[in-house]
């Protein structure tokens, strides 16, 4: 990749995917990024049995023409909403798989979501987790706007952190985003207060809750200070009772972007941020940026042991 940011936008012709194009165009207008619009289509490699006993062959060329029409519309939409450098293409295959593969070559992937079928379900339904969980770059999921302030410009950002003193990739990216947008940034760490036969039963009965909050605030402060690396950005810091997903979804009603990591680091972090991203994606009222975790990238780059049967 060159110095110019490249944003890949997945589209399918729906109003929701065009909302993703608008979001990407708004970012490109601010950063000078290049936008590439992509529409995937399924190859007609099978025959459907017709009622007369014959076979109705799906037309590959018709699928290609339809996909190209979707791309052309999205390219025009991006240019009309501030994108100055816009290109487009069509690709055969599964949308999540194609976007995951192309995420290796771009800086950001943006898709729309409506949770009611179509492109959103293909990306975020059964295959859903494939894109945000396996993309090699951050993914922004833009939900349907139903009320309140528009998503752009991004003026308020919230990031979920795990309370450890090591800055996560999500925290580092959230600080970068705050600097890009000149936005206010809030870091939130959640501390579950329930005990018993639940997912948070790891917390000992009678645990020093105040002490835990104090430790989390201390770790969060150290991680933020390290991630800032001397940059003068004011970061509001909150360690709150509750689950991370519910807190971040609640914050989504008052901010313009939620930033989360793909998962935690194990132990306390693993409990607090394990499946948060998927829950937030499903229920957030503002766009969500899912950032690949550093330790996952390191694990993928490590060479696998050369096992042989004995």
Residue pairs with C-beta under 8 A, 6 or more apart in sequence:
1 105
1 106
1 107
4 32
4 33
4 34
4 85
5 28
5 31
5 32
5 33
5 34
5 107
5 108
6 33
6 34
6 36
6 105
6 106
6 107
6 108
7 24
7 27
7 28
7 33
7 34
7 35
7 36
7 106
7 107
7 108
7 109
7 110
8 36
8 38
8 99
8 102
8 103
8 106
8 108
8 109
8 110
9 17
9 20
9 21
9 24
9 35
9 36
9 37
9 38
9 74
9 78
9 109
9 110
9 111
10 17
10 20
10 38
10 39
10 40
10 95
10 99
10 109
10 110
10 111
10 112
10 119
10 123
11 17
11 18
11 20
11 21
11 37
11 38
11 39
11 70
11 71
11 74
11 112
11 119
12 39
12 70
12 95
12 118
12 119
13 39
13 69
13 70
13 73
13 74
14 112
14 114
14 118
14 119
16 112
16 113
16 114
16 118
16 119
16 120
16 142
16 144
17 74
17 111
17 112
17 119
18 73
18 74
18 77
18 112
19 112
19 142
19 144
19 145
20 110
20 111
20 112
20 140
20 142
21 35
21 37
21 74
21 77
21 78
21 81
21 110
22 77
22 78
22 81
22 152
23 110
23 140
23 142
23 151
23 152
23 287
24 33
24 35
24 78
24 83
24 108
24 110
24 140
25 35
25 77
25 78
25 79
25 80
25 81
25 82
25 83
25 86
26 81
26 82
26 152
26 153
27 33
27 108
28 34
28 35
28 78
28 82
28 83
28 84
28 85
29 81
29 82
29 83
29 84
30 153
30 180
30 181
31 180
32 84
33 85
33 107
33 108
34 85
34 86
34 87
35 78
35 83
35 85
35 86
35 87
36 86
36 87
36 88
36 89
36 106
37 71
37 74
37 75
37 78
37 86
37 87
37 88
37 89
38 71
38 88
38 89
38 90
38 91
38 98
38 99
38 102
39 67
39 68
39 70
39 71
39 74
39 88
39 90
39 91
40 67
40 90
40 91
40 92
40 93
40 94
40 95
40 98
40 99
41 63
41 64
41 66
41 67
41 90
41 91
41 92
42 63
42 92
42 93
42 94
43 60
43 63
43 92
43 93
44 57
44 58
44 59
44 60
44 63
46 58
47 55
47 56
47 57
47 58
48 55
48 56
48 58
49 55
49 56
50 56
64 90
67 90
68 90
71 88
71 89
71 90
72 88
74 88
75 86
75 87
75 88
78 86
79 86
91 98
94 122
94 127
95 119
95 122
95 123
96 122
96 123
96 127
96 128
96 130
96 131
97 127
97 130
99 109
99 111
99 123
99 131
99 135
100 130
100 131
100 134
100 135
100 136
102 109
103 109
103 135
103 136
103 137
103 139
104 136
104 137
106 137
107 137
107 138
108 137
108 138
108 139
108 140
109 131
109 135
109 137
109 138
109 139
109 140
110 139
110 140
110 142
111 119
111 120
111 123
111 124
111 131
111 139
111 140
111 141
111 142
112 119
112 120
112 141
112 142
112 143
112 144
113 120
113 123
113 124
113 141
113 142
113 143
113 144
113 281
114 120
114 143
114 144
115 121
115 124
115 143
115 282
121 128
123 130
123 131
124 131
124 132
124 141
124 281
124 282
128 278
129 278
131 139
132 139
132 141
132 262
132 277
132 278
132 281
132 290
133 262
133 277
135 290
135 292
136 292
136 297
137 292
138 173
138 289
138 290
138 291
138 292
139 289
139 290
140 257
140 287
140 288
140 289
140 290
141 281
141 284
141 287
141 288
141 290
142 151
142 287
143 284
143 285
143 286
143 287
143 288
145 151
146 285
148 253
148 285
149 256
151 256
151 257
151 286
151 287
152 256
153 181
153 256
154 177
154 181
154 183
154 256
154 257
155 181
155 183
155 184
155 256
156 183
156 184
156 186
156 254
156 255
156 256
156 257
157 174
157 177
157 178
157 181
157 183
157 184
157 185
157 186
157 255
157 256
157 257
157 258
157 259
158 185
158 186
158 187
158 188
158 248
158 251
158 252
158 255
158 257
158 258
158 259
159 170
159 171
159 174
159 185
159 186
159 187
159 188
159 258
159 259
159 260
160 170
160 188
160 189
160 190
160 244
160 247
160 248
160 258
160 259
160 260
160 261
160 273
160 276
160 280
161 168
161 170
161 171
161 187
161 188
161 189
161 220
161 223
161 224
162 168
162 189
162 264
162 265
162 268
162 269
162 272
162 273
163 189
163 191
163 215
163 216
163 217
163 219
163 220
163 239
163 268
163 269
163 272
164 219
164 223
164 265
164 268
164 269
165 218
165 219
165 220
165 222
165 223
165 226
166 223
166 226
166 265
167 223
167 224
167 226
167 227
168 223
168 261
168 265
168 291
168 293
168 294
169 261
169 291
169 292
169 293
169 294
170 259
170 260
170 261
170 291
170 293
171 187
171 223
171 224
171 227
171 259
172 227
173 259
173 289
173 291
174 185
174 187
174 259
174 289
175 185
175 227
175 228
175 231
175 233
175 235
177 183
177 185
177 257
177 259
177 289
178 184
178 185
178 233
178 235
179 231
179 233
183 256
183 257
184 234
184 236
185 233
185 234
185 235
185 236
186 235
186 236
186 237
186 238
186 251
186 255
187 220
187 224
187 235
187 236
187 237
187 238
188 238
188 239
188 240
188 244
188 247
188 248
188 251
189 216
189 217
189 220
189 238
189 239
189 240
189 244
189 272
190 239
190 240
190 241
190 242
190 243
190 244
190 246
190 247
190 272
191 209
191 212
191 213
191 216
191 239
191 240
191 241
191 242
191 272
192 200
192 203
192 241
192 242
192 243
192 271
192 272
193 209
193 241
193 242
194 200
195 201
195 203
195 204
195 205
195 207
199 271
200 271
202 271
213 239
216 239
217 237
217 239
220 237
220 239
221 237
224 235
224 237
228 235
240 247
244 272
244 273
244 276
245 275
245 276
245 279
245 280
245 283
248 258
248 260
248 276
248 280
248 284
249 279
249 280
249 283
249 284
249 285
251 258
252 258
252 280
252 283
252 284
252 285
252 286
252 288
253 285
253 286
255 286
256 286
256 287
257 286
257 287
257 288
257 289
258 280
258 284
258 286
258 287
258 288
258 289
259 288
259 289
259 291
260 273
260 276
260 277
260 280
260 288
260 289
260 290
260 291
261 273
261 277
261 290
261 291
261 292
261 293
262 277
262 290
262 291
262 292
262 293
262 296
263 270
263 273
263 274
263 275
263 277
263 293
263 296
264 270
264 271
264 272
264 273
264 274
265 293
265 295
277 288
277 290
280 288
281 288
281 290
